[in-house]
Amino acid sequence: MQQLRVENVTSTYGEKTLFKDISFLINENDRIGLIGVNGSGKTSLLNVIAELTSPDAGTIIKPNDYRISYLSQQPVLDDNLTVIEAVFDGSQPVFQTIRYYEAAIDAYSAHPEDEKLLARYTKAEAKMNAEDAWLAEAEVKTILTQLHIPDLQQKVASLSGGQRKRVGLAQVLIQKPDLLILDEPTNHLDFDSINWLEKYLASYKGAVLTVTHDRYFLDLVTTRIFELSFGELFEYQGNYQAYVEQKAERVAASVVADHKQEQLYKKELAWMRTGAKARTTKQKGRENAFAEIEANRGSLQLESDVELNLGQQRLGKKVINVKDANLKFDNTVILQDFNLLIQANDRIGITGANGAGKSTFLNALAGRVPLDSGVIEIGETVKLAFYTQQMEAIPDDKRMIEYLSDVAQTIKNNDGEDVSVTDLLEQFLFPRFMHGTLIRKLSGGEKRRLYLLKLLMSRPNVLFLDEPTNDLDISTLTVLEDYLEHFQGTVITVSHDRYFLDKVADKLLIFDGNGEIERYTGVFTDYLASQETAADAEKTAKKAETTTDTVESAPEPAKKKLTWNEKKEWETIEDDIAKLEARQNQITTDMAANGSDFGKLSDLQRELDEVETQLEVKMERWEYLSEFA
């Protein structure tokens, strides 16, 4: 069994210890979610495991042939490559074979009369057959299709940030390493892509370690949770829901133990103050025990679990009224004769396809992007706070408490009580020892959290949130969700996070692109369920129509021609399927003959799973190619 062992690893960032003497195992087929507040060291730990950085102390132990693939939040891709070249830009032998074949076929296609190029192509094709590299090429095309990257010849330099993330994801998935490390894999994915990824990882043969804010994703994918908290690593068995329950039990037990320790300290302190004469050896031992109790007193550290209670200005009935709005951005239609009345206490979630104009619409509502035509009326009592994807510049030479004190020294809460900046920082998961920290020493996520707190301190009554879950950790999102639940104002949020949308929105605007905007009243998971039901009904109706329709059908559209590569793939795909089916039958026979050898059965089962996965990919490709062959 392939296994990675982390032993007594310590890592620091400047003067801050991120984690100290942590140890754990990653076993084959593990599904691990790594969580913790921003700045707790999650990305640093991923970098240490992937051996991109070295720990200050401790060791990583793994087999020599153990392979790790790492999807970072911002994948590093060569801008000069095409999408397909970038995906196969790895050191694995099968990738080298595919790159050699692609180059050979391109050269031969350009000069088919050249005998040397023909010989090169023939050699490359033979190598593809020998290594069964056709399967890897077909699989990557399937993966890219599922991730909505249809143009495989598009240059990486022309891709958006979200498209680059999806290409990076395809790159690590196709490598099939022993350990797949994914840092925020659901960022920039549409919901159908997330659904596909969840199913893909469920059947993945190696181990998976992921950092994500997507709590539904954690629930469906993970079987273990690692939590980094104040330099320690806590492990929980089960998915995110199990983690929430187990952590509550751990915290409660810790509080009880800390209370008992405090009571023991008081008892021993009273004994020490009696000034007992003629200390015996036993008494000396008691003195030493007291010194240890005193040293550890108050060492319990837990993330804050309090309500962020901030007052706000009164909001009148008139908030925002959008009339006959039309807007294009980069030749893309965002709004077309669009009307919307936004009222006090509305909770509106904006979601939909990437590039459909969700953030542009939010900027138009905020007056940052002018309409081509139409009117946006803003109520006189509106005080807006806008949490944007591009954060304002924060002075690195300021300390956290100084940065917030520029807004106010104290803030009134909903009860009319004064709340100090120090208390606000603690409520937003910044412990007291951090309050004097220079902003330049904060992590990116910590800066985003500080920026959000500053916005909320301005006591807005209308909140615009543009993809807040992309940069905030789960603990901060929980505090924000609780704040929004008690917020006596209007909230409009752009998000792809299913859990967050369910918590904060009861009206939805779904941007489908080209100015098409659906409206839905209810929570987001209900909308997704309704879409799935509608899609199933449509498939059933089409199938029935195809079966029963005897009326003369419309002429078939002209068939698309296969590319050169697809023609070569079509020539061999039926033989490939036959070989896989034969191997599938042979494995089944071998399993029946080795019913008492559990070790052998386990190996055969793993091989059978792999063959069935390959066969499924081949069949999907056969169905696609057969439409045009």
N, C-alpha and C positions, 0 to 999 in steps of 0.2 A: 504494500500500500504506500503510495506517494504521500509524503508528509513534510510539512514545514514547521520548524520549531523556533520560537522566539524565546530567548532566555535572558532575563535580567537586563532588559534594554532600557537605557536612559537617554533622553534627548533634551537639549536646552535650546532656547532662542534668546540670545542676549543674556540678560540676567534672569530670565524666567525659565523654570524647569517645566517642560511640557508634560513629560511622564518619566517616572523613576522606577527602576527595577521591575518592569512589567514582564510577565512571561505567559505564553499561551501556545496552543497547538492549532494548526490548520490541517485538517484531515481531508483525504480524498472525498469529493462530493459534498463537502461542507457548504452551507449557504449562510454567510455571516454578514450582518449589518453592523457597521461601525457608526456610532452616534456620539454626540457631545456638543456642548456649546461652542460657538465660534471662538477660535483661539485656544481651544483645549489641546490641539496637536493632532487632529485627525489626518490632515494631509501630510504632516511631517511623519506620522507613523506609516502611512502608505508608501512614502518615499523611502523610508528605511527598509520596509519589507521588500520593495522592488529593487533595492540596492542602488537607488539613484543618489542617496546620501548615506553617510555612515553615522551610526549612533555614537554618542559620547562614551557609552559603556554598554557591555552586553554583546551577544552574538546572535546571528541568524544561521540556523543549521538546516540544510536541505540536501537532497541527493544531487550529484553532479549533473544529472540529466534533467533536473527539475526546471521547467520552463514557466516564466511569469510574463503575462502581458498586462499593460497598465494603460487604461484610458484616463487621462488627466482631464481637468475641467476645460482646459484649452489645449487640445491636441496639437502637437508640432508636426506639420505636414509640409512637404516640399511644394512650393507654389508653382514650380515648373512642370510638375507631373499632372497627368490626367487623373480623374477619379479612380479608374481601374488600376492605373499604375501605382497610385498612392496606397491603395488597399493591399496590393501585392508587393509593396516596398518593404520586405522583410528578409531575414537571413535563412528561413526554412528552405530546404532543398526543393520542395514542391513549388514554392514561389519562384525560385530561380528557373525551374523548368518552364513554368508558365510565361515568365518574362522572356525567356529565350524563344519560346514558340511564338509569342505575340510579335516580337521583333522580326523573326524569320518570315512569318506570314505577311507582315506589312511590306517587307522588302520584296518578296516574291510577287505579291499582288501588283506592286508598282512596275516590276520588270519580269513578266512571266516567261520571256524568251531566254533569260539568263539561266544556264544549266547549273552554275555553281549555287545560285540562289535556290533553285529547285532541289538540289541535293541537300542544302541546309534545311529547307523546309521539311523534306522527307525525314531527315534525321530528327528534327524537332518533334514531328508528329509521332515518330516511333517512341521517342522518350516520353511523350505525353501518355501514350498507350501503356508503356511499361510501368509507369509510376501512377497510373490511374488519376492523372492530374485533371482530367476533364471534370471529375466530380467536384473538385475544389473550385474550379472556374464557374461551374454551374451554380454552386452553393453561394458564392459571393454575389452573383447576379441576383439570386433570390433574396439574399439579405438586403442588398441595396434597394431592390424594388420595395421590400417591406418598409424600409426606412425613407421611402420617397426620394430617392436619388436616381432618377430614370436615365439621365444623360451620363453615360460612363466615360465619354470622351471629353467632357467638360474639364477645363483647367481648374486646378485647386485654387489658383489665385483669384478666380472669379466667384468663388463660393462665399456665401454669407457665413457669419459666425455659427449659426445653427446648423447649416449644411456641413461645415467643417467638423462639427461635433459628431454628426451622424456618420460621416466618412470615417472618422477616427474610431467610432464604435464598430463599424463594419470591419475595420482593419484588425482590431483585437479579437473580435468574435471568430473570424475566419482562421486565426492562428491556432485556435483550440489548445491553449496552454494548460499546464497542470493547475495553475492558479490564475484566475481572471480577476483583476482589480479594476473596479469601476468607480470613478469619482463623479457623482451626480449624473448618472447615465440618462435620466429621464428629462433633463433640461433640454429644451428645444425639440422635443419629440411630440408629435400629435398623439391623440389618444389611441388611435388604432395601432400606431407604432409601439406605444408603451404596452398595449395589450399583447402584441406579438412578442415583444422582448420578454415579458413575464413568462409566456409559454415556452419560449426558447430556452431561457435560463432554467426552467423547471426540469428540462430533459438534458441539460448540459452535463457532460461526463466528468469534468474537473471540478475544482473548488472555486467558489465565487466569494469575493470580499468587496462589499460596496458601501460607499458613503452616499446617503441620499436624504433629502428632506421629505420625500414622497412616502407618507405613512401607509397608504394603500399598497404601494409597491413593496415596502418592507413586510407588510402583513402577508402578501401573496408569495413572496420569493424566499424570505429568510427563515432559517431554522435555529439560528443562534444570534444573539445580540451582544456586541461588545460596546461598553460605554466608557468613554474617557471622562474622568471627573477629578479635578484638582490633582492631577499627576498620577492618579491610580486608574487601573483598568478593572471594571466589573463585568462579569460574564453572566448572561441569562440564557436559559434554554427556551427555545420557541420563537415565535414571530414577534412583531411589534406589540400586539395586543397582550401577549404573555409577558413581554418586558414591562409594560405599564403596570400590570398587576404585581409582578415580582419585585419591581423597584419600590412600589408603595410599601410592600412588606419589609423590604430591606431598610428603607428609611425609617419606618416605624420602629423596627428592632434597634436600629442605631440610636434613635432618640431615647428609647428606654434604657439602653446600655449607657448612654452618656449621662442620663439622669442618675442612674445608680452610681456611676463613677463620681459624679458631683456630690452625692450624698456620702459616699465613702470618704471623699476628700475632706468634707466638713467634719466628719467623725474623727478622722486621723489628725486633722488640724487641731481639734479640741484636745486630743491626747497629747500632741506635741507641746501645746501651751501649758500643760500642767507642770512642766519643769520637773519631771520624774527624776529622782536621785538614783545614783549608782546604776547606770544603765547596764543591763545584762547583754549577753550576746544576742539573745532573742529580741531584746529591745532594740539593739543596733540594727538587726535585720528589719525590724518594723520601721525604723527611721529611714533606711534605704528604700523600703517599699513606698513610704510616703513621698520621698524625693521623686520617685518614678511617676507616682500618681500626679504630683504637682506639675512635672514636666509635660505630661500628656494632657493635662486639664485644658478643656476648650479646644481640643484638636479636631473635633467633629466638624466637617465642612460639607454642606449640602447646598445645591442650587436653590435659589429663592423660589418659593411657591406662594407668592402673594399677588393680590389684585393690583394692577396698575390703575389707580384712581385719580384721574385728572379732570378738573372742571373745564367747561367750554362756554363759548358765547352763545346767546340765544339765536336760534334759527327760525326765521319766519316761514310762512307757508310757501312762498315763492322761492324756489331754489335755482333750477336751470330749465329753460325751455328751448328746445331745438326745433326750428321751423324751416321746412323746405331746404334742408342742407344738401349741398353738392360739393364734393371734394375729390380731387385727383392728386396723387402723389407719385412722382416718377412714372407717369403714364398709366398708373394703376388706379382704377376707380375704387375709392374708399366709401363714399356716401353718394347716394342717388335719391334725390327728393325725400330725404330722411327726416322724420319727425319724432320727437321724444320729449315727454314731460317728466322731469325728475323732481320728486317731491321730498319733503322733509322725512327723515328716517328710512328712506329707500335703501335697500341693500342690493346693488346691481353687480352681477359678475359678467365680465366680458371675456369670451374665449373663442376658440375657432382655429382656422388654418393659419399656419405660419405665413407671414407676408401679406395677410389680408387687410392690415391697416388698423389693428386694435390699438397699438400705442399711438399711432397718428391721430386716431379719433379722440383718445384721452387728451392729447396735446391740444387738439382743436377745442375741446370743452374748456380747457384751462386758458385759452386765449393765446397759446404759444404758436399755433399754426392757423393762418387765416383760411376761411372757407372760400371756395370759388364763387359760391352764391348761397343765399339763405342767411338766416339770423340765429345767433345763440344769445339768449337773454339770461343774464345772471341776476339773481335776487340781491337786493340791497343789503341784507343781513348776512350774506354768505362770507365766511372766512375760510379760505381754502388752504389746505396743506397737500402738497403733491410729492409723493415718494416716487422718484423717477428711477429708471434703470441706470442712467448715467448720473452718478452722485456728484453733488457740488464739491468744489475743492475744499478740503479741510486742512487748516494750518498744522503742519506736522510738528512745529516747535511749541505748540500749546499743550497743556495738560488737559486730561479729560474734564475734570471738574471746572477748569477755567473756561473751556469751550462752551459748556452748558451754562455757566454763570453769566456769560455774555447775553443770554436770552433772559434769564431771571435768576435771582438768588433763591426764591421760593415760588411755588405754584399753588394756587387754590385747588383743592379737590372738590368732588361733587357735594361734599358735606360742608364746604366753606372753610375747611381747615387748611392751614399752611403746610405744604410738604417741601422739605429741603431738597436741594440738588443731590445731596448725598443719599437721601432716602430713595429718590427716583432712580439713581444709578443702581442701587441694590435691587430695587424692584425689577429693573431691566437686566438682571443677571450679571452686573458688574460688582464683585465683592469689594469691600472697603479698601483692601490692600492695593487695589488697582486704580483708585480714584486719582492719584497723583501721577499716574503713568503718562509719559509723553505720547501723543497720538501717533507719532511715527513708529512706535514700538508695537502698535496694535496690528492684529491680522486684518486682512481685507474684510472678513465677515464681522469682526468686532467694530471696524469703522462704519460699516453699513448699519449696525445696530445702534451705534452712537448717533448717527445721522438721523435715523428714524425717531429716536427719543427726542432729539432737538425739535423735529417737526411737531411731535405731539405736545411738547411743552408750549408751543405757540397757541395752544387752546383753540384748535380749529373746530368748525362745526360741519365742514364738508371735507372728506378725505378721498384723495385719488391715490391708488396704490398700483404701480406698474410692475408686475412680476415680482412681488416681494419675496416669494418663496425661493427664488433663484439664489439668493445670497444669505438668507437667514436660516439659522439652525432650528431644529425641532422645538427646543426649549423656548427660544425667543418667539417662534410662531405660536406656541401655546399661550404665552403671555399676551401676544398681540390679539389672538382670537378672543381671549377673555375680555380684553379691553374693548374690542369692537362689539362684543355681545352687550356691554353696558353703555356703549357710546350713544349719546342722545343726538345723533346727527345723521347725515347721509354718507354712505360709503359706496364708492365705485372702484372696483378692482379688476385689473387685467391679470389673468392667471391661467396656467395649464394644470395646476395642482388640484386634483379631484377632491382630496380631503379638505383642503383649505376652502375651496369653493362651496363645498357642502356646509361648512361651518359658518361662512360669512355672507352668503348670497341666497336670496330667495326669488330673485328675478334674473333672467339671463338674456344676454345678447350674444348670439353665436354668429361670428363673421365667417361666411363661407367663401368670400372672395368676389371680386368684380361688383362690389356694391350690394351683394345679397346678404341680408342680415336677418336671421331668425330670431323670434322672441319666444321665450318660454317662462312660465311662472311655476316655480318649484325648485327643488334642489337638483344639483347637477347629476348625481348618480341616477335619479329618476329620468332625467332627460336622456342620458346614455342608454338606459334600459328601453325607453320608448323608441329610440333610434334603432336599436338592435331588433326590437319586435317588428318595426316597420320594414327593416331590411329583409328579415326572414319572410314576412308576408309577401314582399315584392318578389323574392326568389321563387316562392311557392306559386304565385300567380303566373310568373313567366314560364315556369316549368309546365303548369297546366295548359297555358296558352300554346306552348310548343307541341304538347302531346295531342291536343284536341283540334288544333287549327287545321282545317282542310281547305281553307280558302287559299287562292293563289297568293303566294308570298311575294314580297317585294324582291326585286333582283338583288343578288348578293353583291356586296361591295367588292371592289377590286382587292385581291389578296396582297398583303405585304410580302415582299421578297425576303428570304432569309439572307442574313449577312454571310460573308465568307466563313467566318468562325462558326456561325450557327449551322451552316451546311456540313462542315466537318464534324461538328458535334452530333448532328442528326444521323450521319453515316454510322456512328459507333454506339449510339445511345441504347439501341435495342439489345445489342450484344452485352453492353454494360449491365442492363437490367437483368438479362438472363443469368449472368454470372453472379449477381447479387442474390437473385432468387435461389440459385443452386446452392450458394453458400449458406443462405438462410435455412434451407432444408437440411443441409449437412449438419449444421449446428444443432438443430432440433433433434436429429438422430443421435448425435453425440451426447446430448443432455439426457436422453432416455437411457443411453448405455452407461451413464455415470451417475445414476440416481443416488448412490450412497457416498460419493466423493464430493463433499460440500465445497472444498477448495476449487476443484475442477469445475463444478457447477457455477460457482461465482464468476470464474473467468469466462466461461462460455456465455453466461447471461450478459456480461458486459459487452462481449463481442457481438452477441445477437442484437442488443440495443443499438450498437453502432451501425451494424449492417442495415437494420430496419430504418434508421435515420437516413442513411445514404440512399436506400431504396426509395424512401418517400421524396427526397430531393430530386432523384432521377425521374421519378414518375411525374412530378410537377413540371420538370423541364420538358419531358416527352409530350405532355399535354399542351404546353405552350408552343413548342416547335411544330407539333403536328398540325396546328391551325394554319400554318403557312407553307408547310413542306409540300 
